[in-house]
């Protein structure tokens, strides 16, 4: 049985094993195409940093962009660069969580919680795509680990903890805000002298990324203007402080509960069983300091996501390791006297998590609101874009073809030589989801005005990139081209004297 006595050699070998296990499990399944709209934002930011152009989107993530540019020296491809950062960061995060679990509880809990994170279907998914969430998770876990060591009285970790947390603010500015109460709690007994030195160190590191962030975006006032516009656009229907009301709170809570449960995976079960057991036995926590530490880690993030805005699924990684810790310690205490049962149960839960990631379809209940981020989702996303890019590049000349697209950000990035016609669709989970964005005025434009040249038959082509747009076409005779992995790409032809109109909810052809 594992004890919590110092054994650096054993811990080092465990850490190496966890790192290699996570790393090698991610490498074969890396995504090939920028997965998310935000991924495209980051790819553009690696060329030109401009938050006003959403390169990247606010609040800026400047330290992550710097890291991407540094790593890109080796790969010269934003997609490859960001995915490799996600892969390596996910492996390091698993190692860091092992050490955090060992510090807060014991070595056995550390090993179990690390394996829970390594096999979490949601964390695995984000370790395969071009987004900063696994890197942010790594910084969060390291910060929390070193803050806990500081709280226990080991002041060697004080300044490194502050430094990492301050740097995490440059990667994702919200992180330092969410963990600020935990920071203050952990530093409560370090003394005023050390507290002030830590504050100065943190301020210097924050200024090292904040000053370039605002300077590169036209100064502080312009940066705050851009932030305000972005906030109003995304939070006007979700924040209780900006008119979202109960609809916004309900939306946020549904997303938060679903995403946290999926990230937790089947390792949620021991946490539920342990909580029920403690309530039945009326056993209350003995170490309130440790409980308060975990609650302060989770509570600010949960409150913000509930009443302000809950975005994509990877945002739960700020607090997910704390939930996994609860599961690990619960299972360990329930089965402490039965070590074989403990090992078998942990293995069974991890196998179940792996099975969910590899075997579950993207839409397990068929087309509808329930969508799982799994291996199938990665393949479907890659095939969706790769198949369409291949057909367009292989069948349609850039100088005589326009592309009407809802996913126009990917189109303009991967097919810059083509004329792009954006047709916005309201995102899932928003009011009016699936409907055209009505605030775009109708545009009537001829092929000549689009700088398209008719082919030898006097025709120009408009391809409809996304199939959900077809229902918004007015009396059009679509021609379908089969795609390699299923589905079809539709297009229609403009002859001499015709123009296309799009926007205001519909698109079609009129006589010029």
Beta strands, then each sheet from edge to edge (+ up, - down):
strand 1: 401-405
strand 2: 419-422
strand 3: 443-446
strand 4: 460-464
strand 5: 479-482
strand 6: 488-494
strand 7: 498-503
strand 8: 506-511
sheet 1: 2+ 1+ 4+ 6- 5+
sheet 2: 3+ 7- 8+
end
